[in-house]
Amino acid sequence: MLTIHTAELLVTGPTGSGTGTATAPLPGGAVLVEGDRIARVGPYEELAAAYPHARARSWPGVLTPGLLVRGGDELLERTYYPDDPYEITELGAEPISGAEALADLKMTEPRWGNSARRGTQKLLARGVVAVAGRFTSPAVRTAVVRSGLTVVPPAPYEGPASLDPLAGLTAAEEAFHGVLEPGAPARFAVFAVSGPAELLVEGPTTCVATVIGGRLLHRRR
């Protein structure tokens, strides 16, 4: 099935990244997705005319490569996400970390798996498509794989691990995972901002859609 995703601005990758594949931001740009791959990239009008039977999804804001979050093992194996609404009254809504606090929860492998599933949903809602880390818990590893997120080797980061993949960065493009080009995995996100500079200021919770493997895995309600 062919799907055209378009937004007010298309950013295919970091400008001047040295890859030779990223191009200048394209107003009204679009990506044509076939299966789990990007088939073409270009102006929406051009793609729509060439593929009149393709399904079209029009998004507000900027369409960019999906984001990479560092410290995935800390976020998903050593942080507990309370089950909303069942545990909120007792535990509160904020993630719980720290050896003593986690010991009080008497965590089990299935409970870690359920927590990781909720954690991956939070990441998808922030435009994250890949996590850097090394997972040792089978239940957590299964939750990550089922979420569709790509796992890459651990990468250095400053400060505590954060659900915000832009935390501590000087440019949003530093968090981009991959480049949007023909043949590349259909893995991208859309944010309700005017461009990468505003994305860095407003943050990834402006995400309106996350696509991985050609599938819409998050859509803001």
Secondary structure in CASP SS format (residue, H / E / C, confidence):
PFRMAT SS
TARGET T0000
AUTHOR 0000-0000-0000
METHOD secondary structure of the structure
MODEL  1
M C 1.00
L E 1.00
T E 1.00
I E 1.00
H E 1.00
T E 1.00
A E 1.00
E E 1.00
L E 1.00
L E 1.00
V C 1.00
T C 1.00
G C 1.00
P C 1.00
T C 1.00
G C 1.00
S C 1.00
G C 1.00
T C 1.00
G C 1.00
T C 1.00
A C 1.00
T C 1.00
A C 1.00
P C 1.00
L E 1.00
P E 1.00
G C 1.00
G E 1.00
A E 1.00
V E 1.00
L E 1.00
V E 1.00
E E 1.00
G C 1.00
D C 1.00
R E 1.00
I E 1.00
A E 1.00
R E 1.00
V E 1.00
G E 1.00
P E 1.00
Y H 1.00
E H 1.00
E H 1.00
L H 1.00
A H 1.00
A H 1.00
A H 1.00
Y C 1.00
P C 1.00
H C 1.00
A C 1.00
R E 1.00
A E 1.00
R E 1.00
S E 1.00
W E 1.00
P E 1.00
G E 1.00
V E 1.00
L E 1.00
T E 1.00
P E 1.00
G C 1.00
L E 1.00
L E 1.00
V E 1.00
R C 1.00
G C 1.00
G H 1.00
D H 1.00
E H 1.00
L H 1.00
L H 1.00
E H 1.00
R C 1.00
T E 1.00
Y E 1.00
Y C 1.00
P C 1.00
D C 1.00
D C 1.00
P C 1.00
Y C 1.00
E C 1.00
I H 1.00
T H 1.00
E H 1.00
L H 1.00
G C 1.00
A C 1.00
E C 1.00
P C 1.00
I E 1.00
S E 1.00
G C 1.00
A H 1.00
E H 1.00
A H 1.00
L H 1.00
A H 1.00
D H 1.00
L H 1.00
K C 1.00
M C 1.00
T C 1.00
E H 1.00
P H 1.00
R H 1.00
W H 1.00
G H 1.00
N H 1.00
S H 1.00
A H 1.00
R H 1.00
R H 1.00
G H 1.00
T H 1.00
Q H 1.00
K H 1.00
L H 1.00
L H 1.00
A C 1.00
R C 1.00
G C 1.00
V E 1.00
V E 1.00
A E 1.00
V E 1.00
A E 1.00
G C 1.00
R C 1.00
F C 1.00
T C 1.00
S C 1.00
P H 1.00
A H 1.00
V H 1.00
R H 1.00
T H 1.00
A H 1.00
V H 1.00
V H 1.00
R H 1.00
S H 1.00
G C 1.00
L C 1.00
T E 1.00
V E 1.00
V E 1.00
P C 1.00
P C 1.00
A C 1.00
P C 1.00
Y C 1.00
E C 1.00
G C 1.00
P C 1.00
A C 1.00
S C 1.00
L C 1.00
D C 1.00
P C 1.00
L C 1.00
A C 1.00
G C 1.00
L C 1.00
T C 1.00
A C 1.00
A H 1.00
E H 1.00
E H 1.00
A H 1.00
F E 1.00
H C 1.00
G C 1.00
V C 1.00
L C 1.00
E C 1.00
P C 1.00
G C 1.00
A C 1.00
P E 1.00
A C 1.00
R C 1.00
F E 1.00
A E 1.00
V E 1.00
F E 1.00
A C 1.00
V C 1.00
S C 1.00
G C 1.00
P H 1.00
A H 1.00
E H 1.00
L H 1.00
L H 1.00
V H 1.00
E H 1.00
G C 1.00
P H 1.00
T H 1.00
T H 1.00
C E 1.00
V E 1.00
A E 1.00
T E 1.00
V E 1.00
I E 1.00
G C 1.00
G C 1.00
R E 1.00
L E 1.00
L E 1.00
H E 1.00
R E 1.00
R C 1.00
R C 1.00
END
